[in-house]
Amino acid sequence: MIKLVHAGKKFDDLVLLKDFNISFEKNKITCLFGPSGVGKTTIANIVAGIVPLDEGLVEGVDNSLFSYVFQEPRLLKWYSVYENMDFVLKDVYKDEKRVKIIDTYLEMVELSQYKNYKIDALSGGMAQRVSLARAFAYPSHILIMDEPFKGFDFKLKNEMIYLFKRMWEKSQRTVIFITHDVEEAIDLSHMIYTLKNRPVEITDRIIVNNNREEIKNKLLSL
């Protein structure tokens, strides 16, 4: 279990967190749901150690490795698809194992035939699939997904969600999923924290079950 305990954080005169507590269950997908600017990304970055706390503790992340999927793919455009994958894995796995892992994940995101293409030759959705494959290929314990499907149309978003679920089933890890999209939150998460205000407050903790419409109505009412 990962926990923020009595967490405090402020930026100049803006108090973002005050005596804030939250937990993330191991090998489950937890959603931080709320409006833009409420502090979702900051909470995730505190867990990852990128943003330091002013007060309180982060528990359960000792020696953990992190991987990320952002709104933008953040790929090296002068590298091929394969080389982008290889770049983050070259210091982790020996050659033969690395090739096998890269090929496996590119196949899972249906990009095997594009592995020698430069990033500029790909569509936005294809580039984000590379980013997704790269994040899962890296042997992280914790995956942070920061609005990775924002701006995608309905069809593309559903395709990405399908690919994400497929990879998570194969390589389960703790996921912190950030969104303010109701459908994404319900489709991907095991548990949803709804956030509002500053300092940030948790207004609800929702276990995702078969009562999809009830959960949807609750999130839409926020």
Beta strands, then each sheet from edge to edge (+ up, - down):
strand 1: 2-11
strand 2: 14-24
strand 3: 29-33
strand 4: 55-59
strand 5: 66-69
strand 6: 142-146
strand 7: 174-179
strand 8: 191-196
strand 9: 201-207
sheet 1: 2+ 1- 4+
sheet 2: 5+ 6+ 7+ 3+ 8+ 9-
end
